[in-house]
Amino acid sequence: MKIAVVGTGYVGLVTGSCLADVGMDVTCVDVDAEKIANLHKGVLPIYEPGLEDIVERNTKAGRLNFTTSLGEAIQGAEAAFIAVGTPPGEDGSADLRYVLAVAKEIGEKMRDYLVVITKSTVPVGTADKVRKELAGALNVRSSDLAFDVASNPEFLKEGAAIEDFMKPDRIVCGVSSERAQEVMSRLYKPFTLNGHPVYFMDVPSAEMTKYAANAMLATKISFMNDIANLCELLGADVNAVRKGIGSDPRIGNRFIYPGIGYGGSCFPKDVKALVRTGDENDYKLRILQSVEDVNEDQKSILFNKVKRHYGDLTGKHFAMWGLSFKPETDDMREAPALVLCDQLLAAGATVTAYDPVAMGEAKHMMGDRVGYAADAYEALEGADGLLLVTEWREFRVPDWGRVKSLMKGAAIFDGRNIYTGSELAGIGFYYAGIGVADWKPGV
């Protein structure tokens, strides 16, 4: 089965590589010639555990190819995925210009029946717009070629995308014809053979499923952060509360860890887009608006703790462990670290940061406004305090004696609650977490 994937960003590259890995003939397309040239050399535009091996293996086997020519990619293909960016506009709505431009070009260059599949996260109604672009381009050619538009939203977690694609919780396919469903059924047969479920539904429902899923997860995070902030005021321990409610199977223990807010390419963008969709249809999504508001406030919570502890931050120097919005990715989009760095610098402090994989992206986004260390311990040298921002595994059990000897001060601000306040206080640190009481040295 021959497949085209338009877009070699996070979703497109993972989709194309994984489909090639189950034996399909896949061509990935991108307008960025430099990106395509790098992919031919085995240089990936993103960091994702396991992806480099899959790309290398399938490229060598001839199942995975890269090109800048969309016309070349779709010739002989049965399906074409649109996996280009849908960045938020100034009003929060999803920007569909790239999706629709691809649809138009497919209509201009297709030579046989094709199922055009929106893989990008797009608002309800996008498939109709894609269909109009395709039909319009074919009409200009006076062509009566048949086509179908389907929706196949991705549910990939950055840092675990390969596992998510190969062993999906569910595969959602929105179709409007039996012919499209037959193509999609063959496309995902390698996965259904292993018992992974495929849910066929109408296209608008598939489009909504993606937004509703991300909005629900974002809601759980903001809810728990709200509870954590109240716990601090009441003297409760949010870690105990989390365990208490997470044992209820109706709630579950995932996405209820308090922290300094969600970031990344999905949750912020999708919550904004869904709120905007509600506004466009004269319906206020009040819960989701609050989810977004809580999240934006939560990104300042660690700075507020630092300010409360030190007062004037002029001349203070801080070490920052972790920059990416979550572990196992170099994605800095909407990362809380960006907000925190801006706040510290504006208050007159300086920052030296370390992240296992996101340093390059951080330098691209923040330049030389902060310092960058070669490893976690180097970042500590002369620091008045340590801010734990991203819970990478290598930060979980540091050598606290070494940490203390390198730092000028002895304060730990734990944005992910991975440390134990009583333990750190016992060895001479001031500790502040999220939704828990502060601990003072010697207590």
N, C-alpha and C positions, 0 to 999 in steps of 0.2 A: 504494500500500500504506500503510495507516494503522498507526502504531506509537505505543505509550505507553512512556514512560521514567519510572520512579518514582525520584526522587532527583536533585537538581541539584548534587551535589558534583562532584568531579573526573571520575569515571568516567561518571556519568550525563549531565553536560552535554556532555562530549566525544562520547559515543555518540550522543546525540540530535541534536547539531549536525551531526555528520558524516553521519548517515543522512539528515537533511534536505537536506544539500548534494548528495546523489546523487539527489534528487527525491522522497523519501518525505514523507508527511504525518505530522509528529511532534509529539506533545504531551508536554512534560516536566512532571512533578508534584512538588511539595514541600509539606510541612506548614508550612514557614517562610514566612509571608505576606510578611514584609519582603524575604526573598530573591527571591520571585516578583515583588514590586513593583519591585525593583531591576532584575531581568532584563527586565521590560517597558520599563524606561528605558535598557536597554543597559549596566547596571552589573553586571559579572560578580563572582561570589564568589571566584574564583581567578585567578591569573595563569598563563597558558599561551600561548606564542608562537603567533600566528595564530588563536587561538580567538575573540577579540573580532570580527574581521572576518567569520568564518563565521557567528557568531550574528547579527550585524547584517544580513548579506546575506540569510539565510534567514528571519529575522523579517520583514523588509520584503517578501519574496516570499510570505509567508503560509504557508510550509511548516513553520515552527518556532513553536510556541505554548507558553505557560507558564500553569499553573493550580495552584490548591491543591486542586482537586476531582478525586480519583482516579476517581470514577464518571463524570465528564464525559470524562476522558482515555481511558478504556478502551472507551467506547461506539463501536462500529464498528471497533475496532482488531482486527487479526489476531494481534498479539503484544504482550506487555507485559514490558518489562525491569524487573527489580528491581535497582536500583543504589544501595541505601542503605548506610550504614556498618555495618561489622562490627568494632567496636573490641575490643581484647583485654580479657578479664576479668582479675581478680586472679590467676587460676591460669594465665594465658596462652592459654586457650581463646578462640575467636572468639565474641563476643556476638551471638547470632542474633535477639534480640528484635525488632529493627526489620524484618529480613527477614520473619519470621513474622507480624508485625503487618500488613505490606503484603499478604502472601498471604491472610490472613484477610479483609481489607477487599476484596480483589479478588473473593474468593468471595462476599462479601455483595452486591457491586454488578455483577458481570458479567451480561451479558444474552445472550451467544452464545458459541460455541466460541472459545477463546483459548489460545494457547501462552504460558505464563508462564515467562519465562527468567531464571534467576539470573545476573546479570552481576557482582554483588558477589563478592569472594573468600570462599568458604565451604567448610567442611570436607566431606569425603566423607560422604554420608548426608543432607546438607541438603535435597536435592531431595525425598527421602522425607518429610521434616518439612513442607516447603512443600506437598506433595501432600496430606498429612493435614489441614493447615490449610484448604486450599481445599475439600476434600471435606467437612470438618466444617461449614464455613460454608454450603455448598450444601445439606447435609443439614438444617440448621436451617430453610432456606427450602423444604424438600421439593422441591428442584430436581434434575433429572437432567441438567443441562447437561454436555456433554462438555468436557474440557480436557486439556491436556498440560503437563507440566513439563519444561523443558529446561535444560541448563547451557551457558553460552557465556562462559567466563572471558575477562577482558581481559588484554592484554599490552601495556600502554601505558607508555612511559617518560616521566616528567614532564620537560617541556622539549622533547619531540619527539612528543607524543601525537597531534597531527593527522597527521603523516607516518606514524606507526605504524598509525593506524586506516585511513587511506586507502590505504596500501601495506603491508599486513601481511605479516610473514614466514609466518604461518599463522593460520587461523581454526579454532578448536576448538569443535565442537558436540556436546554430549552429548544424545542423544534416545532415546526409548523407544517410538516409533511411526513408521510411515511417514508419517502425516499431519503430525506435528511436523517430520519431516525435510523434507517438501515445503515447508512454510511457511518453514523456515530456509533452504532452498535458494533460494527466491525473495527472501528478505530479503537474502542476500549475493550475489545474482547480479551486481550492479554491480561487485563486486570480483573475482569469478571470471572475468568477461569480460576482465579485465586480467591474468589468469594467476595471481592470488594463491590459494594452495591452501586448501581447506576440508577438514578432517578430521572425519568423522562417527564417533562412537564411543558406547559406552554412557555413561550419565550419571555413574556413580561414577568412571570413568576420566577423564572431562573435568574433574570436580572435582579429582581428584588431579593432573592435568597442570599446573594453575596453581600449586599448592603446590610440586610437584617442580621446576618451572622456576625459581621464585624462590629456593627452597632451594639449588639448584645454583649460581646466580649469587652468592648470599650466601656459599656455601662457597668459591668462587674468591677472593672478596675477603678473607675471613678467612685463607685459606691463604696468600695473598700477604703479608698483614700479618704473619703468623707468621714467614714466611721473611725479611721485611724486618728484623724485630727480631733474628733470628739473624745476619743479614748484618752488622749494626752490631757485634755482639759479636766476629765473626770477621774484621772488616776487609774484608769484601766489599762491593760496590756493587750494591744491589738493582736499580738502573736497568739495569745491564749484564745482570744475571741475568734480569730481565723480558724484555729483548730476546732473550736467548738461548733462553728457553723458549717465548716467544710466537711464534717463527718455526716452531715445530713445529705443523703443521696440526691435529694431534690435540688440542692445547691451545688454540691461538689466542691472539690478542693483546688480547682484550677482557676486561674485568673482572679484570685482573691488575695494576692500578696500585695500589701501596701508598698508604696514607693514614692518616687518623685515625678510620676506622670508617664503616660504612654507617649511614644513617638513613632518614627518610621514612616514608611511610604503608604500605609494602608489606613490605620485607624483614624488619624487626624483628618485625612483627606475624605474618607468615606463618611465619617460622621457629619462633616461640613456639607458634603454633597447631598446627603439624605435630608438634612435640615433644610437645605435650599430647595430640594424637590418638594418638600412639604409646603414651603412658602409659596412656591409657584402654583400649587394646587389649593391655596387658601386653607391650609391645615398646619397648625403650629405643632411641631414635634417637641413638646415642652420638656419631656424627660431627656431627649438627646441634646437639646440646647444646654440643659444643666450639666450633662455629662461633659460637654466641651468646656463649659465655664469652669467646672471643678478641675479638669485636667490642666487648663492654662494656669490656674492659681497654684496647683500642686507643683508645677515646675519651679516655683519660687520658694518652696518650703525649706529646702536645705540652706539657701541663702539667708532666709529669715532666722534660722537657727544659728548660723555663723554670726550674723549681726547681733543677735541677742547675747551671744556669749562674749564677743569681743568689744562690742560698741563700735568705736571708730576703726575702720579697716585700713586706713591710710598707712601704707608701708608694710602691711601684713603680706605674708607669702604663703600660698597654699599648694599642696600636692593634690592632684586629681587622678584617681585611678578609674579608668574607663571613660570612653567618649561616645562610642556607638550607642544607639538607642536601646540595644539589647545585646546579650552575648552572642557569639558565633556569627557575627555579621560586621561588615565595615560601614553599614548604612548610618549616615549622620542626619538624614532628613527628619526634621522636627525633634531632634534629640534634646532631652532636657539639659545635657551638658552645654549646649550652645547658649541657652538662656542663663545658666548658672555662671558661665565664663563672662558673659556680657555684664551681669550684675556685679560680680566681684571686681572686674576691671573698672567699671563705672564708679565703684566705691573706693578706688584708690589702691586696691590690692593687686598682687601679681600671682600668676599661676604657672606651674609646671605640670604637664599632663603626660600620662602614659596609657596607651591602649594596645593590646596585642596585635590588632589588625587594622584599626581605623585611623592610624596616624596620618597616612597619606591623604585620606579624605578630609580629616580635620584640618590639615595644613591648607588644603584647597579652600575650605570654607572660612577658616579663621586667620589664615596667614601667620604672621609672626607676632600676633598680639599676645600669644601665650608661648611658653617654652615647651619643648618636647624632649622627653627623656628616653634613653635607650632601653631602660627596663623599669620595673616598678620601684625598685629601691633607689635608683638614681633620682627619680622624681621627688623623693622625700627629703633630699639634702637641703637643710636650712629652712624647712617648712614650719610654719606656726601651727598648721593643722592639716589633716588628711581628709579629703572628701571622697568617699566611695560612691561612684555614680553608676557604674555598670558592673554587674555581678559575674564577671568572668571567673572561671574555675580557679585560675592561678592566684586570685586574690583571697580565696576562702580561708586559707590557713597560713598566713605569713609568719615570719620569724619576728615576733613582737619585740624581742630584745633588740634586734637589729633595727627595726623600725624606730624604736625610741632613741637609739643612739644616733641615728641619722637626722632626726627632726630637731628643730630648734624648740618647738613647743611640744605639747603632749595632748592633743585633742583629736578625736575621731568623729567625723560626721558621716553616719552610715545611711546612705540614701536607699538601701535595699534590704536593710535588716538582716544582714548575713553574719553579723558579729554579736557577741553576748556582752551586754553592758557591764554586768557584775564582774565578769572575767577581766575585762579591760580596766575597770576601775581598780581592781585588785593589784594590777601591775603598774598603776600610776597614770592612767589615761583618763581624761574627761571624755565621756561618750554621749552622743546624741543620735537617736534613731528616729524612726517614723512610727508614731502612734504608741510610743513607750516612754517611760520616765527617763530623764537624763540621769547619768551616773557620774559622780564626782570621784576623783582619785582617793583611794583609801577607804571608800565606803563599802 
